[in-house]
Amino acid sequence: MVKQLIKNGLVIDGNGGEAKKDQVVVTENERIVYVGPETGYSPTGEEVVIDAAGGTVLPGLIDTHVHMMMEYEPLSDRLTTPFSFMYYQAANYLKSTLHAGITSVRDALGTDLGVKKAVDEGLIPGPRLQLSINALTITGGHGDGYTVSGKTLDLLPSGYPGMPSGKCDGVEEVRKKTREMLRAGAEVIKVHATGGVLSATDHPEFTQFSLEELKVIVEEGRFRKGVKVMAHAQGAEGIKNAVKAGIHSIEHGIFLDDEAIELMLENGTYLVPTLLAPVAVLENAAEVGMPASAVAKSKEVIEHHKASFTKAYKAGVKIAMGTDAGVMKHGTNLRELGLMNDAGMSPMDTIVASTKTAAECLGWEDKVGTLEQGKLADIVIVKGNPLEDIYSLANNDNIQVVMKNGKVEKNFL
């Protein structure tokens, strides 16, 4: 039995209430056993004491949109890198993500069941993973690596054991492809309902998949004890099709209109905004060889994206933090909170979006997302008070302690 007592820190429990002083958090093995006033807990003497040194104690943060098997890199590097090397790179990406304070992620394509098994069994450190395996996409749509040269250059390889190709057209092909993803271990289904910024042959406002095709994907997930569907959806028509089909979360949501927001509110659909993604494309274009088309589209959409987020937040749409990490470097995830704050979200609400609401989006609200008795001991200690400077979380040096399942994975105190 391992007991740990965290003291001398401001506690933000993830529920959105006031931050509390003079509180302690006590863990036993992998669970939280007490959160509350220090005067309400009687130490047994068995506890390992962790002194937060006046910092802030938070639930482990959650990124609901990542790509753990990649970081965008120049085409020449992709063409000269052996296939298996990406797994060793991913081990570093996973560790960087965990050390940034992210203890759970939803992988939005590219990570197979073996990587999850390696993390779960402790072979490599990393956040808890929820897998989509690969995304469903139409021929010529976002996710189809076909280029005008006639060559296909996908961002990530597919068609190898455990990673089916996601291309499919028509209701029956879509049904079969969804079943292939489920067979490969998908815990959430990912579909590209519109074009995107990084794809070569479409535009973010292009609509992909019919309403009937999207409904089939949702239906197949429902047959598997309620497996949810997440939709890359940037244009208004594609967003509305996805919501009408019963899709659980809208990823990006760049061109939200009033009708789309109303539909999301009526259906309880989550928005995962990834404000960092187009910002990172513009910042990193020269270094990593982003295509000119992606740079142009990022410049076109970035203000629309911010405005859509602000409108959705003010309307009361459920927002879960996600970044599209992999488009940018892993471990830089918490910049997203500053961008959400810049777009009008309060600092406390950015934290709730990254903890409680994100856990609900993943269907994991019973085990992570808040500091509560009985939940898994995913806990982060940071310097200072992030409510006074939410951008401070983006500096990994300020992330002093990261605990996952009661195990301290990082300790800079």
N, C-alpha and C positions, 0 to 999 in steps of 0.2 A: 504494500500500500504506500503510495506517494501522495503526501499532502503539501500544498503550496499556499502561502498566504501573501497576497499582494496588498500593500498598504502605502500610505503617504502619497496618494494620487487623487486627482479629480476623476470621478467616475461618470462616463457617458455610456449609458446602458444600451443604446440603440433604439429605444422606444420613442424617442423624440421629446421626452420630458426634460426638465431642468437638470443640468450637470450638478453632481452632488459631491460635497466635501466630506471628509471624515468617514469615508466608507472603506470597506475592505472587500476583496473578492477571494474566496477560498476554493481551491480545487482539490479533488481527490481522484487519483488516477486520471481518467480521461474526461471527467465530468466536473462541472461547477456545483459546489454543494452549499455555498452561501454567498449572497451579495447583499450588503446592507451596512448599517452603522457599525463602526468598529466596536462600540460599546455593547453591541448585541451579539458579539461572537467571543467565546471563551477559548483561547488557544489551548491545545493539549500539550504543547511542547514538541510534538512530532513534526510540525510544519516547517518546511523550508520557506524562509521569509524572503520575499522579493520587494525591495524598497523602490517604489516608483519615483522617488527623489523629487516630488513635486510636479511630476508630469501628469499626463492624462491616460486613463485606462479605458480602452475601447473594446468592443467585440472585434474579432477577426473580420477584416473587410472582405468584400465579395465583388468580383468582377464578372458580370454575366455575359461578357462577349470578348473572348480571347481566341488566339490561334497559337497554341503552345508549340507547334512543330515548325514554326517559321519566324524569321525576321526578314523583312523585305531587304533584298540585296541585289547588286548589279547582275544583269543577265549573264555576263561572262562568268561570274562566280557560280551561278546556278548550273551552268553548263559544264563546269569543270569540277564539280563536287560529287564524290561518290554517294550513291543512294543512302547507305547505312550511316553516313556521317551525320545526317540530320537528327538521328536519335541522340547522339552525344551532344550536339548543340542544344537539343531540347532539354537535356538534363540541366544545363546552365540556365536556360530560360525559366525553367520551373523553380530553380533555387532563387533566381533573382526576383521572381514574382512573390515567392513566399517571404523573402527578406524585406520586400517593400510593404509588408503588412497584409498581403492578400492571402487568406487562408482557404478560400474556396473560389472556384472558377467554373463557368460554363464554356466549354470549348465549342466554337462555332464552325468548325470543320478542320480536318487534317490530323487529328490525334486519334490513334487507334486504341483498342482495348489493352494491348500489351503495356502501353505507357501508363495507363491508369493502374494496372496491376502492379507495376514496378513501384509506383508511389504508394499504393495501398499497403504493400508488403514491406515497405521501408527500404527498398533497394536504392532509391534516390529520394532526396527531399523535394517536396513540392506541395502546392495547394491541393485540396480535395477537388476531384475532377468530376464534372458531369459532361458526358460525351454526346456529340451529334454525329460522330464519325465523318461523314462527308455531306455536302449540301446538294440538294436537288436543283438542277438548272436545265433550262431548255437549250436546244441546239442554237448556238449563236447568241446566247444570253450571258448574263453575269455568271462567271464560273466556267465558261467555255473558253479555253485558252487559245482558240483559233485566232490567228493573226492574218492581216491582209496579204502577207507573204505566202499564205497557204500552209504555213507551219503551225503546229500547236505547241504553245509554251505555257503550260499551267504553272501557277505559283507553287503548287505542291503536287507531287506525283500521286496518282491513284491507279486503281486496277491491280494492285498487289494484294496478297493475302491480308484480309482484315480491313481493307480500304477500297470498297467498291467505287467505281466511277459514278458520278451523280447525274450524268446527262440522261434525260428522258423526255419524251413528247407524247401527249395523248393520255387519256384517263388510265388505260390498262398498263401502259409502260410506267406511269407515275405510281400506280398501285404496287407494281412489282418492285420498283426501285425503293419505295418506302420500306417494303418488307425486307429487302436486302440490307438496308441500313439497320433495321431492327435486329436482323439476324447477326449482324456484325457487332452488336452491342450498343446501339444508339439508345441513350436514355432520354433524349429529346431529338425531334426531327427538325432539321434546318432546311429551309427552302428559299430560293431567290425569287421573290415575287415581282421584282423590278430589275432594271439595269443598275449599273453602279459606276463609281468613280474610277476604279482601277481596271475595269474590263475594256477591251480594245474595240469591240464592235457594237456597243450599245450606249445608252445614256441613262442617267439615274431616273428620268421620268418615263422611260419605256416600261410598259406593262408586260410581265411574263407570267405564264400559266393562266389558264382560264379559271373562273370561279369553280367550275365543276372539278377541275384537276386539284385545286387547293382543298376542296371539300373531301376528296378521296384521301389526301394525305392526313387530314385531321381525323377522318374516320378510322384509318388504319392505326393511328396512334391510340385512339380511344379503345380499340380492341385489345391493346396491350396494357390493360389496367391504367388507362389514362395518361399515356405518354403524350406530352405536350408538343406543340409545333412552334418554332420561332421563325419569323420571316424577315429576311433582308428585304426591306421595303422602303423606297425613297420617294417615288412619285405618288401623287395623291390617289390616282385610280388603283394602283397596285396595293397601296395601303388599305383602301376601302374594300377591295376584293378579299384581302387577307383577313380583315376583321369580320366581314360577313361570313367567311368560311369557318370561323371559329378558332382562328389561330391565336395562340396565347400571348405572344409578344411581338411587337414591331421593332425591328432593329434599324437604327438610324433615323427614320421618320423625317427626312429632310424637307419634303414639300407637304407638310400637313395642312389641310384646309379645315374650315369649321365643321364641315360634314364628317370628315374623318375623325376629328376630335370628339364629336358627339357620339359617333359609333363606338369609339374606344371607351368612352364613359359608360355607355349603355351595356357594353359587353364585358367590362372589367379588364380590358386589354392593357397589358403593360407596354410602356415605351422604354426602350434601351437606346439612349440618344447617341452615344459614341461621339461627342463633340470633338474629342481629341483627334479623331481619324483624319479629317481633311486638313486640320492644323498641322499634323505631323507630315502629311504628304508635301505640303508647301515648305516646311522647315527642312525636310530631309531629301528633297528631290535631287539636288546635285550630288550629294554624298552617295546615295544608294541607286542612282540611275532610274528614278521614276520616269515613266513615259510622259512625253509632252502632253498627251491627251489627258492623263490623270491630273497633271498640274493645272491644265486649263479648266477641267471640270471642277476641281477643288476650289479654284478661284471663283467659279460661277456659283457654287452652292453654299459657300461657307456662311454668308449672311442669312440666306434662307434657312439654313440649318439652325442657327442660333435663334432666329425669330420663331421658328416652329417649336423649338424647345420651350421658349418663354411662354408662348401661347398655350401649350399643353400643360405646363406647370401651373399657370394661373387658373386654368379650367379645372384642375384637380385630377388630371390623368395620373395613374400610378406610374412612377418613374423609378427604374432600377438602374444602378450605375453599370455602365459597360464602356469599354474603350476601343475595341478592335486591336488590342495589343498583338503585335506581329507585323502590323502595318508600321508601327513605331517600335522602339526597343521595349522589351519586357522589363518590368521593374520601374517603369515610368508611369504606371497606371494611375496613381493618385493625383496626377495633374488634372484629371477629369473633374475632380471636385471643385478646383478653382475655376475651371471653365463654366461649370454649372452655376457657381456662385456669381460669376461675371454676368451670366444670362438671367439673373434675377432670383435664383433659388437661395434661401437662407443657408448659412453655414450648417446649422443643425439639420436641416432637411437634406443637405448633401450627404451628411453622415448616415441619416436614416435610409436614404436611397442606396447607400453602399453597404448596409447591414440588414436591417429588418426587412425592408421592401425587396432587396435583392434576394434574400433567403426565401421570401414568399414566392418570388418569381421562379425560383428553382424548385419550389415544392419542398424545401428543406427547413421551413420555419419551425418545425418541431425539434430541431437539433442544433441549429446555428442562427446567427443574425442578431442575437441580443444576449446580454449578460443576465442570465436567469438560472436559478437552481434547477438542476437536472439536465441542462443543455451541455453540449460538448464544450470542453475548455479550450475554445479558440479565442485568444485574448492578445491584444496589442497594447504596448505601453509606448507613448510618444512624448517627446520633449514639449513642454509648454502646454498651452491651451489652443487647440485647433479652431475653436469657435472664434478666437480673436484674430487668427491668421490661418485660414483654411489652406492657403498655398504652402504652409509649412509642412503639410503631409507629403508634398511632392518631393521633398528632400529626404532621401533614404537615410541620411545620417540622423535625422530626427526620429526615425523608427527604431526605438532602442531595444524593445523586447518583442519577439513574436512567439506565441505559444499556439500549437495546434494539437488537438486531442490531449491536452495536458502536458505535452512535451515541449520544452523550450528549444525552439529551432534557431533563434538568434538572441543574443544577449550582449548588448553594448553598454549596459549600465556599469 
